[in-house]
Structures are given as C-alpha cells and as structure tokens.
Amino acid sequence: MDLWNLDAVALPPALHALRRDVRSFLAEETAAGRLAPHCDQWLAGWDADFSRRLGGRGWIGMAFPAEYGGSGAGALARFVVTEELLAAGAPVAAHWIADRQSGPALLRFGTEEQKRAFLPGIARGECFFAIGMSEPDTGSDLASVRTRGQRVDGGWRLSGTKVWTSGAHRAHAMITLARTEPLPAAPQPAAPQPADRHAGLTQFIVALPAPDVHIRPIRLLTGEHHFNEVVLDGVFVPDSRVLGEPGAGWRQVTSELAMERSGPERILSTFPLLAAAVDYLAAAGMRSSAAQVGALTARLWALRQLSLAVAGRLEAGAAPAVEAAAVKDLGTRFESAVTETVRLLVRLEPDLGSSRPLPRMLAEAVLHGPGFTLRGGTNEILRGVVARELGVR
Amino acid sequence: MSDITDALVAAVADACARHSGTDAVAGCAGGGWNGPLWTSLEQIGVTTVSVPEEHGGAGGDVATAVAVLAVLGRYSAALPLAETALLAGWLLAGCGMALPPGPLTAAVAGPGLLRRDGGDWLVRGTVPRVPWARHAGHVAVLDAGRVVLLRRGDFLVTDGVNLAGEPRDDVSADAVVPAAQVGELPAGSRDWAQAFRERAALGRAALMAGAARRAAELSVDYARQREQFGRPIGKFQAVQQHLAAMAGEVLLAKVAVEAAALAVDAGAGGDVAVAAAKTVVGQAAGQVAALAHQVHGAIGFTQEHPLRHSTTRLWAWRDEAGNEEEWSAALGRGALDGGAHGLWPLVTGTR
C-alpha cells in the first residue's frame, strides 16, 4: 500500500531566502498598519488590495509556468509562502481558492485560451474564484449533484443551486460541477453503482456576476457573510468555458482534493491564537503551562512535516488524495485542540469586540471552530477515504 | 529516502521476515535476544549504521539508522541496534575510540561513578535499567564529556525487563579500568548528556513508529477476517473510523521520526525536532495501542495473540528516554521563552 510510503521532505535551502522575503514583507505590512493577525483568515480575511500586493511580488500562482504569469517555483515554494502568510494571520481569502485549486485545475485541464484568459489575472492577485460543488441536497455525497447542464446551440445552460459557496459575491468566476448526462435508471431498490454515478458530470467556468446567476448570503452564526447560495437560473455557458472533458467532471474534481485537503491551512487556522497565548502566558509568568504549550507545539511541528511531505508528493507530480485526507483529519482536529487548550490555560472570556487580540482571537477560534472539521469534506468522510485505502470498505 | 537507504531497508525487512517471526519474537520475550537476526544484520552491515566508517562503523546518516529502526520496531526485533549504533557507536566514535565488535549498549553515569585513580580510572556504582546489558559485550558509559568503555568482567548485571520483556538491566561496577578504555569527547559548548538523551529518544521514537504500523496492520487484517452480525467487522463504519484514525497516527509518527532524523543530520533544529517527535510518537503509541486492542476484542488481550508484542513495546518505549510530558514540557519552556514571535521560527526550524 502506497500510504505507508509517504516520506518526510527537507525543504531545499534555496527556499530560506524566499521565506525571509515573505517575513520582511509581512513585517512591512504590520508596520504600515495594514496587517493585524486574526484566526481563520483564509476564509474570513478578504482583502483584494493585499492579494494584489502579494501578486505583485510573484507569490500567487507560484505553480504556474512563466508564460501564464506564474513563477514556476513549484509546490514547495508555494508551501513556504502560504504557511508564512497563514501563521501571520494575513488576509488571504480573496485569492485563496484561485491560487490553491482553480488555477491548478485550469492549468491541468483547461484549454490554451482558458489558461491565457484566467491564469495571468490569478497570478496578479486580481482574478478570484469560487467553488461550485456543494448543493442543498449534496454535502458529503458530491456525486449526487442535481445542477443540470443542458446542451444548447454553442454551449450549455446550467440550472440548479449551489450552497456554501465562499466568496461567490466577490469572485470573478465559479468552477461549477453539473450533471450533463442523466443518471441511468437503476432497478429498484438497488442504488446506482458508483461508476454510473461518477459518469456524466462536467465542470464549467461560470463568469460572475451574471444576470442569470442569483447570489444570496448564507450568514455564519456570527452574522459574517462569507458563504452564499448561488442559484443558476438557466445561465448560458459557451463551449469555450467547459473545463476539461464533458463527462470527466468527477475525475477532475477528485484530482483537486489532494490540493484542497493537504495544505497548511488545514493546520494553521488557529495558529495566531496560539502565538498570542504563548506571549500572554510568558508575560503572566504562567510557566506551569509549559507541557501543554509544548504538546501543541510538538503536534504542530509534526503535522507541518506531514503536510510538507504531501506537498513533496504534489511537487513530484503525484495526486496523494488519501494522504491528504489523513492530513486534513488530523490537522483540523488540532486546530480545535488549540482553541480548547488555550481557552483553559489563559482563563479569559472570549470576546469578538475586545480591543485586546487574545480574547478577540479566542472568540474567532471558538465561533469558527465548527467549520474546521466540516469544510472540504467532513472528517468522518475523510476517514472513510482512508478506510477504503486500508481495504476494509 | 535515497535508493541506497531503500535497498538497505528492504534487506533488513527481508532478514526480519526470516528471523523475527512470531515464534522468534515470543521466544525472546523473557529477556532474550535474537542472535540469528543480529548475525544476519551484521552480514548486511547495518549494526553500526550512522557510525562513520573511519571509526569502524558502517557509515550512513541518522536518517538511515532511523529507517532501519522503524523496520526493527515493526518486526518487534529483539536487538540492541539503537544502543549499538546511535548511542555506543556514536560515543566511541566521538572520542576516537575503536568500536568493539558485537552488540553494545550505553548509559549516562550518575554523579560520582567515575574517579581518577592514578593513571587509571575507578568505576564504582550502579546505573539502572540499561537496555540489553546482559547481551552486550561492552557498555559505553557517558560521564560529562568522558566515555568509559566497560568490558564484560568490568561490570555485573542484575536482570530486569520492560513491559515487552526486553532486558532493562541494572549495571553495577566496582573496577579499575585502564586509561585506554576511557576517551574524551571534544570539548565545546555541547551538552553531551542532553545529546545522548535526544538520540536515545529518537531511537525509541523510530522503533515506536514501526511498532505502531504493525499494530495497525494487524488490526486491519483482523477487521477483514473477523465476522460478526454476518459480515466482517471492518464493514462497520465505527470500526472503519478507528482503523483510519490509527492509520493517521501511524503516518504522522513515520513522517515525524524521519523529519527529526533529517534535522539531526542537518545539524539545525534537531533539539526541537526530537522533542516534538518523541512527544507526538509517544501520544500516537498510546492511541494506536488502545485502538488496536479495541478492534481486536478479547483475543488481542491474550498471550496467544501476537498483537501484544507490538502493543507492549509501544507502552514500554513511550516511557523510555523521556515520555510525552517530559519532552513537551522542555519544548514548551522553549516556546514560552521565545514568545509570540519566536513560536513560528521554532516550529519551522528557522530560529
């Protein structure tokens, strides 16, 4: 089984200079008053200007070749840049989806015209994407999507509803998964076989905003607006905006999962809270917290190495989807363990409105916590992915 | 891993498959050791892996040694390879002493063990729970920056064992040893006892990574065979979730020990890496052992079932060379000293 062959990776020394550059950039941003750390900034920290400044430095689309506006620096270089940004709690949400998975999907499956149309804008930090996968009746069971793509002259008409679509109200495009061939009728009561359910799905690049696309907020329990309901009301998508092969949507979507699930954002959503807590505990002389702080530090160290090992596989051109599922399961549970441990150690009341960073970030971590182990595949589903690899499903 | 390490690991796994089957492991459980496997590993040339060739070792780096140890842990191999290569071999090479043949072990002396006696050295006292001492031809004892090589006849052994039945013997000495058996480590800022402790911890972590993998593999096999309610228990989601959780911990442990070894070899951040790895792998050991027994049901809890060889080792090794609390407290003190701006550089090895 390939799972046991995931090897640790030592970052090439050449990337040390890149890391130093990112740190000095972040220090400049902080000094200029443009950056204050928050938790979960890859969902909540939408700052188009910040994204543009990153793009200007070549730190978005690092996996793209130079001809499409990228630097061709690869997955490990991207790992260094993104982990530095996340650790600093920087606002990276605007470009996050485009940089992490829409861009790489375009690079892998897109036409030459599509690559030229989107990748340079993504790399400049000016073109943002949303993910159109989940639906009201389609959560963990992605193959059950009901959004329909109907063949019309020169393209397709999409009808259906997508939900939990982060940033759709501000994105420039949404890669949308739709059923373009009906499910074959299955003899009742047998359910359709997986191979049938996975066939007939197609990915489309839907430009946003559009008259036939209605976007409404789905507010988080804090009232924050990141998620949306996106109703596709017969929106026309030309043939030139089909991504990859019609009918190959399932294979394409699952190939994104290794990128979606294995990155440092699955470990670091609460790191700004941990860093602030360490300062607070040290200043308060609460040395008895050392073992608990150390246990979190140890786990973070190890999880980062695991995420890095998967990045090493991505760099080598593999699609380590099972390993990525394991990273996300372990990493997101750690994110919440940080919240729970810090809460007990610092003995402060969480307060979103506090002028002090620690109670504020504690509140952010608590209130955003439920999402950590849900988004991008629930942890139960992820363990199911691992169990299948172990041969018990 | 490099191709050379891959080939070495494959050869060691092959030797273990031949010599460290369930019967051989069970046969060693009362303080014994696996002589045939040791001979086989000597032929492969791996018993002194990571000790430089110019000092009589097999060469290679700590990462290679860790990869070999993970295989030995997986097969519950009853051998002092960590002690011979990572500890005794390292100490002797460090002070330019020749490496004696055969299995070795090593320990850190308590205060006052070693005293100068004219041109010779007087060694008097007891070092508790020295791994494999009864099977070792020599014991390398570290006392501050000095290494004493005790030969058989220089020391007495009082037998003891760990939870898995591996020898953890008290070594007593009351002997005058000639200066030729005493070496000096290079003077410098290095805390040799701390370095010894780190290498011992890394060795145990590597063995645990392998043992945890075996416990998970046995659990998967069992879940596929054992039928209840008309189907293999592995078909139940509750059991699948346990198995997947175990696999995640095993993967984390594997990558952690490899990454720690790379940091030790690179000479940068090895202290943080080893403290983190021993903490995390110790946690994983407890979780994997508990879940493995849960999946196996009552049969796994018996002497007749091989699961115990892996789980008793996990329970023993997590408390050897410093447990999770000891290493995490050390790491946490460093984190508190560094403050908010020091934490991330500490985690990334870029202090």
Interface residues (C-beta under 8 A of the other chain):
Chain A: L3 W4 L6 D7 A8 A10 H16 R19 E83 A87 F271 L274 A275 A276 V278 D279 L281 A282 R287 S289 A290 A291 Q292 V293 G294 A295 T297 A298 R299 L300 W301 A302 L303 R304 Q305 L306 L308 A309 E323 A326 D329 L330 E380 L382 R383 G384 V385 V386 A387 E389 L390 G391 V392 R393
Chain B: M1 R213 V220 A223 R224 P232 G234 K235 Q237 V239 Q240 Q241 L243 A244 A245 A247 G248 E249 V250 L251 L252 K254 V255 A256 E258 A259 A261 L262 A266 V272 A273 A275 A276 A277 T279 V280 Q283 E324 E325 W327 S328 A329 A330 L331 G332 R333 G334 A335 L336 D337 G338 G339 A340 H341 L343 W344 L346 V347 T348 T350
